[in-house]
């Protein structure tokens, strides 16, 4: 299928921000339901652009906001710097990625200029997340989607999964939201939820998956529309086919479930 793809811009509080957009070329200017595709910590990289294209091939308009682009992308979060960090992290065990002490042990083995760059970028990626600011940007993109389409849903991966869940709690215009291996919002936020949420998790991703039963129980007690599915043998980032964590069986099933979930709730 031929797609129309391009980068679009909008403004928030007088500052410019951008997003990657994809839609079926044959649809012309016809308004389509919009999928907001929310990035991992790596930004709107090749994987997120590919996921956005996939939703477009499913006959949606898909928009992937670049959450690091508001105003001006920091040098430490530009694509080359993030790519260098990905390469660095592949040299160490995944369970150590979120541990500053373990990361520092590996960083200390790098040449001085490279070590400084990696440390700076990792600091922003792991400790510098502005989730409230990101939600504010995402709400603005929902505004854009509503004015250029019909019906809006969201899907996110890792950090983006957490944001998709949180956005559903904060913006009731969403028809549905999918959280792929992302943390659940606070119970206070979950109590506000009106939008149906579907979460997908990997069995061995214990940092996230071990919390799912308690979240599911609390959502049932609150009477909120939440469903979770855990894939045996899959780990974190099982959807990312550019990483060693990719699990084709879990990804295939989660893709089919996501499309069915969106179709059901968009009507």
N, C-alpha and C positions, 0 to 999 in steps of 0.2 A: 504494500500500500504506500502511495506517495503521501508524504506529510509536509505540511507547512510548518517550519520551525524558525524561530527567531528569538532574539532577546528583546524584552519590552521593559519600559521604565515607568515608574510612578513616583510620587513624592509622599513623604510623611514628615510632618512638622517642618516643612520647608527644605527637607533633604531628599536627594534623589536615591532611589533604590531600584534594583533590577530583578528580573525573573526570566527563566527560560520557558518558552511557550511552544507547545506542539499541538497540532490538530489535523484531522484528515483534510488533505487538499481538496478532495472531491466534495466536501461539505460546503465549500465556498464561504459565504458570510453567514450561513445559517447558525442561529444560536444553538449551542450544545451545552449539556451538563458539564460542569467543570470539576476536575479532580485537582486539588491542591496537593502537590507532591513535596513532602518536607524532608529536607536533607539530613544526612548523617553529619557528624562533626567535620567531615572532610569537605563540606561545602557542596555546591552544585557541580560535582565532578562528572566524569564520563559515565559512571554507574547511575547516578541520579538522572542525568540527561537521558540515558537509555531507558530507565524506568518511566520517565515522562513520555518518551516516544511510545513505549508499550501501551500506556493508557490511551494515547492518541490512536493507535492501531485498533483499540477496542471501541473506537468511535466516540471518544470523549475529547473535550478540550482539556489539556493538562498544563498546569502552571507550576514550575518549581522555583519558589522565591530564593534568591541568594541572600541569606540572612546576614552575611558579612559585608554586604555592599552598601549599607545605609551611610550616606555621606560620602565616604571614601573607604575602600577596602584597606585595612592595615597591611603593611608590607609583610608582616609575619603570617598573615592569613591568605596571601596570594597563592595561586595554584602551584607554582614551582616550589614554594616553601612547604606547602602541605604535602606535596608529592615526596619531597625529601624526608619528611617525618614518617610517612607511610613506609618508605624504604628502610628507615632506621628501625621502626617498630618490628619489622619483619625479622630483624636480627635478634630479637629477644622473645621470651615466652609470653603469649597473650595474657596470661594471668598476672603478669607484672606491669602491663600497660598503665593501669590506674594507680600503681604504687610509686610515689615520687622517689623513694629510696632506691628501689630496683632500677627505675629509669636512670637515675643519676649515676649508678654504677656503670651502666652501658654508655651513657653520654660521656663519661670521663675518659673513655677509650677513643673518642673522636678527636680529630685535629681541632685546635682552639677555635678558629672562625666557624667551622661547621657545628661544633658543640654549642656555641653561643646561639646560633640560629635555631638549632633544634630545640634547645631549652626554652627560648623565647616563644616559639610556635606552640610547643607542647603546653606551656603555661597558659596561653590563651585558649587552646582547645579543651583542656581538661579543667582549668580553674577559672577561666574568664567568660563562662557562658552567661549571657544576660537573658534568661528565659522569659522574664516579664517583657523585656524589650522585643524579643522575638515574637511573642504572642501579639504585641501591638502591631508589628509589621504584618503578621499573618492576617489579622483582622482587616487591615487595609487591602490586602490582596483578595480577601473575601468580598470586600466592597467592589473591587475591580471585576471579579468573576461574576457577581450578581448583575453588574451593569453590562456585561458582555456575554452573558450566557443564560442558562436556565437550570437552577438547582446546583448546589455546591456540596461536595464531599471532600474529606481529607484523608491522606495516608502518609505515614512517616516511618522512618527506619532509624533505630537506635535513638539518638537525641531527637530526631524527627518523630519517632514513634511516641516519645513522651510528650512532645509538643502537639501532636495530633490529638492525643487524649486530652491534654490540658485545654487546647483550643475548643474542643467539643464541650467542655465544661463552661467555658467563658463566652462562647458565641453560639447561640441557639439557632442561628440561621443554617448551620450545617445540617444536612439531611442524614449523614452517617459519617463515622470516623473509624479508621483502622490504625491500630498501634502495633507495629512490628518491633518486638524486643525492646520496648521502651518502658521506663519507670512510670508507675501510676501517679496521678496527681495526689495532693493531700486529700484527706477525708472531707475537709471543708469544701474543697473544689468539687469532689465527687458528688457531694450532696446537692450541688447545683445542676447536675447533668440532666439533660432532657434528650440529647442526641444519642441514638444507638451507637455503641462502640464495640468493635470486635478486636481482640488482642491475639497475636500469634507469637509463640515463644518456643525456644529450643530447650529440650530437657536438660542438657548439660550446662546451660547458662544459669548456674545456680544463683548468682547475684541478683537476677531479675525473676527467674522462674519460681524460686522458693517462696516469693511473696504473693504469687498469683492466687493460691487458695484463700488466703486471708482477704485479698481484694475482692475476689468473687463473692465470698460470704458477706462482706460488708455491703457490696452492691445489691445483693439479694435482699438484705435487711432494709436497705434504703429504697428498695423497689425501683432500681435504676436499670436501664436497658444495656447490660454488659454481658458479653460472651467471650470466653477465652479458649484457645486451643494450644496444646503443648505437643510438640513433635518429638517422639522418641528418637534418641540418637543424634538429634540436631543440636547445634550450639548457637552462640551469639552470631548475629549477622549471617544467618543461613541463606538469606535472599541475595547476598552480594556475590555475584558470579565472577568478580575480579579478585576475590580473596580466597585463601585456603579454607575458610569457614563455610564456603558454599555447600549446601545440601540440596541436591537436585530434586529429591522426592518431596521434602518439606516445601521447597520453593514452588514446585508445580502445584501442590495442593493448596497452599496459601494463596497463590495467584487466582486459581479457580474460585476459591471461597470468597476472595475479595471482590471479584467481578460480580458474583452472584449477590453478595451483600449490598453492593452499590446499586445494582439493578433493582433489587427488591425495595430499597428505601428511597430511590429516586422516583419510583413509580413509572 
